[in-house]
Amino acid sequence: MAYNEQLETRVTAEIDGWGTTRRKMFGGTAHLLNGNLLCGVYKDYLILRLGQEIAPDALKKPGVKVFDITGRPMKGWVMVEVQALDGGKLLPWLTQAREFASTLPPK
């Protein structure tokens, strides 16, 4: 299954001006901030790197699950179903990921 290009377009529009770079990754796309993965699109999911402190709370929200596409869950990462991103919910998720990625040293 290809990644959701509509979701990718929405993500790109929201983070325009954040100084990110885009790469093909995970069979979809990824956006990096200072060389660290911030977010991406995998199939019909937004993937986010939130950190190990925030991710557990995020997992309690509807449409959110652990980022696991290989059988090895990624700690501090989540996947949000595209349906859970309607009604202005995309930007707050992206902002949380940006806040975490901003704490990481540049690569």
C-alpha positions as CSV (number, residue, x, y, z in Angstrom):
1,M,0.0,0.0,0.0
2,A,1.3,3.4,-0.9
3,Y,1.4,6.2,1.7
4,N,-1.5,8.7,2.0
5,E,-0.4,11.5,-0.3
6,Q,-3.3,13.8,0.9
7,L,-2.0,13.5,4.5
8,E,1.5,14.2,3.3
9,T,0.3,17.4,1.6
10,R,-1.4,18.5,4.8
11,V,1.7,17.8,6.9
12,T,3.9,19.6,4.5
13,A,1.6,22.7,4.5
14,E,1.5,22.8,8.3
15,I,5.2,22.5,8.8
16,D,6.2,24.9,6.0
17,G,8.7,27.3,7.5
18,W,9.9,25.0,10.2
19,G,13.2,24.3,8.5
20,T,12.6,20.6,7.9
21,T,13.9,18.4,5.2
22,R,11.8,15.6,3.6
23,R,13.0,12.1,2.8
24,K,11.5,8.9,1.6
25,M,11.4,6.5,4.5
26,F,9.4,3.5,5.9
27,G,7.7,3.2,2.5
28,G,6.3,6.6,2.9
29,T,7.8,10.0,3.8
30,A,9.6,11.5,6.7
31,H,10.3,15.1,7.8
32,L,13.5,15.8,9.7
33,L,14.4,18.7,11.9
34,N,18.2,19.3,12.3
35,G,18.6,15.7,11.0
36,N,16.3,14.2,13.6
37,L,13.0,12.6,12.5
38,L,10.1,14.8,13.5
39,C,7.2,13.2,11.7
40,G,6.2,11.3,8.6
41,V,3.4,9.5,6.8
42,Y,3.2,5.7,6.7
43,K,0.2,4.2,4.8
44,D,-2.8,6.0,6.4
45,Y,-1.0,7.0,9.5
46,L,0.9,10.1,10.7
47,I,4.0,8.9,12.5
48,L,5.4,11.1,15.3
49,R,8.4,11.1,17.5
50,L,7.2,12.4,20.8
51,G,9.7,11.0,23.2
52,Q,9.3,8.4,26.0
53,E,7.8,10.8,28.5
54,I,4.9,12.1,26.3
55,A,4.2,9.0,24.1
56,P,2.4,7.0,26.8
57,D,-0.2,9.7,27.3
58,A,-0.6,10.1,23.5
59,L,-1.4,6.3,23.3
60,K,-4.5,6.8,25.5
61,K,-6.1,9.0,22.8
62,P,-8.4,7.5,20.1
63,G,-6.8,6.5,16.9
64,V,-3.3,6.3,18.3
65,K,-1.1,3.3,18.6
66,V,2.6,2.4,19.0
67,F,4.8,2.9,16.0
68,D,5.5,-0.7,15.1
69,I,5.9,-1.7,11.5
70,T,8.6,-4.4,11.9
71,G,7.5,-6.3,15.0
72,R,9.8,-4.2,17.1
73,P,7.9,-1.2,18.7
74,M,9.8,2.1,18.6
75,K,9.8,3.6,22.1
76,G,8.7,7.2,22.2
77,W,7.0,7.1,18.7
78,V,3.3,6.8,17.9
79,M,1.1,6.3,14.8
80,V,-2.1,8.4,14.5
81,E,-4.9,7.2,12.2
82,V,-5.7,9.8,9.5
83,Q,-9.3,9.9,10.7
84,A,-8.1,11.1,14.1
85,L,-6.5,14.2,12.5
86,D,-9.6,16.0,11.2
87,G,-10.9,19.2,12.6
88,G,-7.7,21.0,13.3
89,K,-6.1,18.1,15.2
90,L,-3.1,17.8,12.9
91,L,-1.1,20.9,14.0
92,P,-1.2,20.1,17.7
93,W,0.3,16.7,17.1
94,L,3.0,18.2,14.8
95,T,3.8,20.8,17.4
96,Q,4.3,18.2,20.1
97,A,6.7,16.4,17.8
98,R,8.6,19.6,17.0
99,E,8.9,20.4,20.7
100,F,10.6,17.0,21.3
101,A,12.8,17.1,18.1
102,S,14.0,20.6,19.1
103,T,15.5,19.1,22.3
104,L,17.7,16.7,20.3
105,P,21.3,17.5,19.2
106,P,21.6,18.2,15.5
107,K,22.9,15.3,13.3
